[in-house]
Structures are given as C-alpha cells and as structure tokens.
C-alpha cells in the first residue's frame, strides 16, 4: 500500500500546485493586474479551474482512494496518512458531484464579476454589478442542486467553507448570541460615549505602513516567506506554507483600517505559515474551516491588537510616528477610542460589540436570495431595510450598503457566517491560552509574542485540514463552537471601558 499512497500524494501535489498557480493569478488580479485584462485572466483561470476539476475527479484518483480505504482503517485514525486518505475521499466525493463545464463557467463569470464590482463600488452604482451578481446567484443555486441530499440548499454552500456545519446549526448559534449582544449594545448606548475623534484626522500613509510592518514583524510574520501589498479589500493568500502574502489598505484620514486590517491579515498569514511541513502539497495544508482561519485573524486583531497590554507596549512607538495626532492623547483615552462601540455601515470597520450583527444580517440576506425569496434587483432596498433593523442605520449609497464587500463577486455565498463563528472560536481559544500561559498579558505588555504563537502553532496551525472544525475545537477547547466565552469577553471588556 505504500506505493499506492505515494501515487496518491503525487496526484494531490500536482492538484495543489495547479491551485496555487490559480491563487497567484488571483492575487495579481486584486493587486497589480490592469483593469482591462479581466477577460484574458478569466480564460486563464477557467483553464486552471477545468484542469483542477478534471484531476480532482479522475477515475485514477477515485480508484486509488477506494484501494487505500482499508489501509487507512488500519492506521492510527489521527495519523497524517489516515486523515489524508479520509479527507481526500471526502473532497473527491464532493468534487465528482460538480460537472467540469460548470466549474469553467463559474470561473469566467466570477472573474468578470470581480472587476465589475470594483467599478460599481467606485461609482456607487449597483446596476453595474447587478447582471453579474444575477449570473452568480443562478450558478450558486445550480451548485446547491448538485447536492440533493442537503437538508437545505444553503447547506451545500456553507459546507464548502465550514465542513459539517448546517444552516440550522448556525441559526441556532446566532439565535442564542444575538439577544445578548443587543442587550450589551443597549447598555453601552445608555452610557456617555467615548471620544475617538483623534483617530479621524490626516495620518501619513507611509508612516502608517511602517508602523504596521513593525507590529506584524514582532508578531512573528516571516518576510522571507511573505510580503505585503495594497488591495481595495484586504486579503491573505497562500502559495504553500513557504509563501503566504498579505494585503492591506490605508486610509489617509482614519487610522483604524490599516492598523487593525494589517494585524488581521497577519493573523491569517501566521496560520498559513504554520502548517506542518509534512502536509505541504497534500491538500491538508489549509485551514480546517474558514471559522478556524478567521479565529486566527480576529485573535491577533482584537484580543491582542485592541488590548490594553498591547498598547502599553506599542503606544509610545505610535506616538513617535504621529506626535501631532496622538502625542498628547493619554493611553487610556486612546485605548477607549479604538474600542468605541457605535453601530457602523461597514462590516470591516465595525467594533467588536456590533460586528456579529453585520454577519447575521448578511446570513439572512443570503438565505433569502438562495431560496428565491429575494431577487437580486431588490437587494439594495432590502439591504438598507435590514441595516436599519439590525443596526439602526440606513446606508446613504450603494458603496456603503450592498456593495461594501467583495466576496459576492467571487461567488462566496455561504461564507459570511464563518466571520462571526471565527469570533466565537477566538474567544474560546483565548480562554484556553490564558489557562496554559497565565502570564500572557505580561508577555504582550513586553512586546513578546513567541509563547502565544508557539501555542497556536501546536494546537491549531500544524494540523491544517486534518480535523473537521468542530472536531478540532473539541480537542483543543473541550467543546464545540460555543458563544459563551465570547459573550464573557465582551461583557468584561466593555464593562471596564464604559463603566457598566
């Protein structure tokens, strides 16, 4: 069986290489590609998508997996090889449900849609993006139809990003979480608001960039195996565990987007750089799910980057970079300012207390669209209505409303709930980390992050996709994804800031 296992690994390595070549084209598309190159890039990506699909569903691969199944059952069930065979069989079964011609069409449509979204958002004109989104919605409904065994059409989309999770599971978590977050937001709203005006003034772009680089270098980001560039919507992309790149955006008149966006993407990158080398090019060299991946970015962005111990170390350096802006702002005022709670229009700029409401809104919208109860043409009005219902705000235009996020242009329906789930996971992990490293706050206060990164590498990063997300959480935190630690974290933090 060793020979057959070696054959399997060779095939998986080649499929992985094709995927990473596609990722490089995608990275270039969002960073340096000329706007007029969308059609050519769509053809290139469609070819790679077709090859990946054909290789991922080849009879040879299916035969190998069938032959290796008894061998996998004889191994330690948590061993790399047993998990490799098991996960590859699951991927194969799912891939064979999807026709190759569908993959090609989807790739072409989403490549064009991405460029249309960029233009639509710049012009704040949903009509530019609408025909592309209508095609994408049609394709996502067709995709869900390839999995008739799913209890709900949205289950098939969600499973792509959160394996094993069902729509009803997410709804149940959100139903338990929402009233507690709303209660907290109301309690905060009854208190005097903190001042964050000092964050909204001119900040030199290069100095912002340099400060962000300084922070994530201390976090442990390896510049020999990564780089940072600008993108309209920040993202992280990996071409193997030796090449993980991040992007950020810089607002010349608001410090937060670069500051916390850079830390957020660095969290993703640290995860991507931490997979066990033995998993490289096997298909296991990825996150267990998007919620697990998002937990890493939100942990570094919020539980570290918005904490008081973090700024006790870094605030003097920020003051050196921007003496006229924050040189005379006391640390306590700055700390409260970056943690101000106020409903906002843009998800990526939302505070921790209101962020999940953006995700709950998006989930409701997506389910309605996939069920056919909401037409794409009605999305702007429906979005605005739901923003008023969830956050008490009505977007003034499409750019700040229905066009605020890039992910629909990639066809990523089923994706958004993982953002909120990632918040919950980050708090669960944070409780475990502080149990195992009781003086963690002192480490952060000293600007030392090695112990934190080592813990994450050992408990989360190195495993890649070996375990399903709920299984991994059971192993690490002793329970499945649970909103209670996140609620405890928010209440403790904001009680101190707002005097609740």
PEQUI-V242899 format. One record per run of one state. SS is the DSSP state (@ for helix, = for strand, . for the rest). FROM is the first residue (numbers start at 1). TO is the last residue. Records with the same first field share a line. If there is no record, write none. Layout:
SS->FROM-TO + FROM-TO
This chain:
.->1-1 + 32-34 + 57-58 + 74-79 + 96-99 + 124-125 + 146-152 + 162-166 + 190-196 + 200-204 + 220-222 + 226-227 + 231-235 + 239-243 + 249-250 + 252-253 + 255-255 + 273-276 + 280-289 + 305-307 + 322-322 + 327-330 + 339-346 + 350-351 + 371-375 + 392-406 + 411-416 + 437-439 + 446-449 + 460-460 + 464-468 + 478-483 + 499-500
@->2-31 + 35-56 + 59-73 + 80-95 + 100-123 + 126-145 + 153-161 + 167-189 + 197-199 + 205-219 + 223-225 + 256-272 + 277-279 + 290-304 + 308-321 + 323-326 + 331-338 + 347-349 + 352-370 + 376-391 + 407-410 + 417-436 + 440-445 + 450-459 + 461-463 + 469-477 + 484-498
=->228-230 + 236-238 + 244-248 + 251-251 + 254-254
